[in-house]
Amino acid sequence: MAVKLDEIWSACEGKKHIYIYGAGKNAGQMYCFLEQNQVKVQGFVVSDLSGNPKELFGRSVVDVDSFSDEEEFLIFVPVWRVSRAYREIFACLIRRQIHNVYFLSAEMLEYIKKEDLSYRKERLFGTGMYFLRKDVPVEAGHNVFAMRGGGNEEYHWRFSQKMLDKPIPDFACDMFAGRSALEEFEEQYGKYHVLQGRTPAAGDENASYAVYMARSHVDRAVLPGELPSWVIPIQVGAALTDEDIAGVKDNTGDHISERNGNYSECTAIYWMWKNAPKTDYIGLCHYRRHFDLEEAGIFELGQREIDVLVTSPSFVYETVKAFFSDMAPKEDMDVLLDVIEERRPQYRSSANAFFASRFYPPCNLFVMKYDLFMEYCEFLFSVTFGIEDYYNRIGFHRTDRYMGYLVECLLGIFLMKNKERLKIAYTDMRFYI
């Protein structure tokens, strides 16, 4: 790779003006890469100005027809050679008899992409009060950034690497304008209590715990080795198959197992609400997503009188509503708000605040005091059944898991609404591939 880099620097020598072909993501990554290596970029070249920005990173976007052979310029083309865009750009440059063009290889494009991602992380979290926690378990495509409080506590937020697709100059400089991530978060959810969950403290350990681990017959057969004694596997969607993969199934007693195509792991929540034996604390995890707790770490909940435990909050750059609109139709969220207005109007302001916020508790993982869980389920299913009633009335049949995403939202709304009376704790998520 060093030889390839030397070729790039050699190509730049003696050229007064360096341009990049394109005005999209690849062009932006190439710009950041060159600027980091002290190569000044004059601007960006496009085949047609219509539909493209006038400027990118403060540099002009110009039409290829504006170039003259008399100029000492070099144009980098950061597009893979087998793509349609490559062929169109190549044809355009040949027709216009443009000289001094450097076409990047697939290997170089991949290298620049990785360098760009590293650069963006450093710009965001490599200085100041925030820093990346590379040693914290997290699922593929995600990272954790952290900040330290006044004491020894360290606060974590999970984020998707897709967030780093935002233009870095705008994104990095104004991520938390005027207040810290912790201040913004605690204004919305109340105090952030960090659960260590490593070694049991001295004290009463007599509270009972049951965390149901959702499994489906369609899941990949990758499971952690030895589960804590308080984890109970439950087969979700058991009504939809003859396969038997767990001792507890969500199609016994009062259940909605047949709706698993929409509810996903949340058919387990309904079963727990209606059928699970009473324990002091009750919760849900997934066969691949667990709380980062040791066997005895969960005792900290009872010892500290924690009301609810969720995993480290997820942070999104824009809004929660915009984020979830990439996974489910935004109309689902509009219907959710209408149903809350009709059935649980006291939650409407919290629902609006949740969708306008930038934090949410991810993946429907929680552990709650039993009575609080009963209250949560009353709220949760009054809303989800109202949403189902709406789609049934208009004749929409769906199996797109939309309710699983909406339940993630409803958990956040519930916590936000009740933040003043709840002691909410957070721990990292342990993810198994």
Secondary structure, DSSP 8 states (H G I E B T S, - for coil): -HHHHHHHHHHHTT-SEEEEE-SSHHHHHHHHHHHHTT----EEEES--TTS-SEETTEEEEEGGG--TTS-EEEEE-S-TTSHHHHHHHHHHHHTT---EEE--HHHHHHHHHHHHHHHHHHHHSSTT-EE-TTS---TTEEEEEEE-SSS-EEEEEEEGGGGGS-HHHHHHTTT-SS-HHHHHHHHH---EE---SS--SS-----EEEEEEE-TTS-S---SS--TTEEEEETTGGG-S----SEETTSSS--GGGHHHHTTHHHHHHHHHHS---SEEEEEESSEEES--TTTTHHHHHTT-SEEEES-EE-SS-HHHHHTTTS-HHHHHHHHHHHHHH-GGGHHHHHHHHHSSEE--TT-EEEEHHHHHHHHHHHHHHHHHHHHHHHHTT----S-HHHHHHHHHHHHHHHHTTTT--EEEE-EEE--
